Amino acid sequence: MTTQTTSAGGALRAKWDRASRTYDWVTWGEVHRFGDAKTRLFARMTGRCLVVAAGTGGDFAFFPSGLEITAIDVSPAMIERARPRAERYPGKLELRIMDVRALEFADESFDTVATSCTFCSVPDPVCGLVELRRCLRRGGRLLMFEHVRSRVGPIAVLQDVMTPLSRRFGPEMNRDTVGNVLRAGFAIVREENVYFDVVKAIEARRSG
Ligand SMILES: C[S@@+](CC[C@H](N)C(=O)[O-])C[C@H]1O[C@@H](n2cnc3c(N)ncnc32)[C@H](O)[C@@H]1O
C-alpha cells in the first residue's frame, strides 16, 4: 500500500476532513446493514480497479481479494483513516489524494470503477462521472452503491427539505444519480433497489 499527495480543493476537502472524525461512528449501522448487497455488487470488480471515494476504507472488506486497486479521495484525513484497512486488504491497494473531477490517470486506465455513497457528495457529479468514463476502458464496468432521490413524491420532498442541512456537514440526499450516469454517457446495465428506491446498486458500462 502506498500513498501519494496531489492538490485538491480547499473548502470541499476541509468539510470531509472534519467529517472523517466521526464518520465511522455515524455510518456504523449502514456498513453492517448493507454489507451483503455491497459484497454482491463488488463481486463484479475485475482487472485494474479504481475506487472513488475511499472514505475511511469501510468498504474494502467487501471487495474480492487479489485485485489491483487504486482508491482515491479528496480528503487527506479520510485517506489517513483508510490506511490501516488498505494494509489489511488481501491484494494490491494504493491510496491517493485526488479530486474525481480532475483525475490524474491516462485515458482508459481501468477495467472497473467502483463507488459507494460518493455521487451524493461530489459537487458537479456529471463532471466527475465524465472523468470516470474517460479513465475507464471501452466496455469497462462502473459499479455504484448510492443513495438517490426517491421517485415517491412525499419521500422526495422530505429529501429535498433535508438536503440544505445535510450538505453543510456531508452528502446531499436528493441526487438523480441514475440520470447523471446517463448524462455522462454511460449505458445502464442493471439497477437494483436495495432499500426502497432510495439506496441502489447500479451497474453501467462505457459502451463507446
Ligand atoms: C459519504 S462519504 C463515502 C465514503 C465511502 N465511499 C463510504 O461509503 O464509506 C463521501 C466521500 O466522498 C469524498 N469526496 C467528496 N467529493 C469528492 C471529490 N470531488 N473527489 C473525490 N472524493 C470526494 C469525501 O471525502 C468522502 O470521503
The ligand as a Tripos MOL2 file, in Angstrom:
@<TRIPOS>MOLECULE
LIG
   27    29     1     0     0
SMALL
NO_CHARGES

@<TRIPOS>ATOM
      1 C1        -20.3550    9.8810    2.1580 C.3       1 LIG1
      2 S1        -18.6180    9.6710    2.0550 S.3       1 LIG1
      3 C2        -18.4710    7.9900    1.4230 C.3       1 LIG1
      4 C3        -17.1530    7.3370    1.7400 C.3       1 LIG1
      5 C4        -17.0650    5.8640    1.3760 C.3       1 LIG1
      6 N1        -17.1970    5.6580   -0.0360 N.3       1 LIG1
      7 C5        -18.0980    5.0650    2.1330 C.2       1 LIG1
      8 O1        -19.0830    4.6120    1.5310 O.co2     1 LIG1
      9 O2        -17.9450    4.9080    3.3520 O.co2     1 LIG1
     10 C6        -18.2150   10.6570    0.6570 C.3       1 LIG1
     11 C7        -16.7400   10.6590    0.3290 C.3       1 LIG1
     12 O3        -16.5570   11.3480   -0.9100 O.3       1 LIG1
     13 C8        -15.3630   12.0950   -0.8270 C.3       1 LIG1
     14 N2        -15.4310   13.1440   -1.8620 N.ar      1 LIG1
     15 C9        -16.2930   14.1870   -1.9080 C.ar      1 LIG1
     16 N3        -16.0710   14.9140   -3.0040 N.ar      1 LIG1
     17 C10       -15.0620   14.3130   -3.6770 C.ar      1 LIG1
     18 C11       -14.3750   14.6070   -4.8870 C.ar      1 LIG1
     19 N4        -14.7030   15.6640   -5.6330 N.pl3     1 LIG1
     20 N5        -13.3770   13.7840   -5.2890 N.ar      1 LIG1
     21 C12       -13.0350   12.7010   -4.5300 C.ar      1 LIG1
     22 N6        -13.6320   12.3920   -3.3640 N.ar      1 LIG1
     23 C13       -14.6410   13.1710   -2.9440 C.ar      1 LIG1
     24 C14       -15.3460   12.5950    0.6000 C.3       1 LIG1
     25 O4        -14.0720   12.9980    1.0380 O.3       1 LIG1
     26 C15       -15.8760   11.3700    1.3500 C.3       1 LIG1
     27 O5        -14.8330   10.5180    1.7700 O.3       1 LIG1
@<TRIPOS>BOND
     1     1     2 1
     2     2     3 1
     3     2    10 1
     4     3     4 1
     5     4     5 1
     6     5     6 1
     7     5     7 1
     8     7     8 2
     9     7     9 1
    10    10    11 1
    11    11    12 1
    12    11    26 1
    13    12    13 1
    14    13    14 1
    15    13    24 1
    16    14    15 ar
    17    14    23 ar
    18    15    16 ar
    19    16    17 ar
    20    17    18 ar
    21    17    23 ar
    22    18    19 1
    23    18    20 ar
    24    20    21 ar
    25    21    22 ar
    26    22    23 ar
    27    24    25 1
    28    24    26 1
    29    26    27 1
@<TRIPOS>SUBSTRUCTURE
     1 LIG1         1 GROUP 0 **** ****
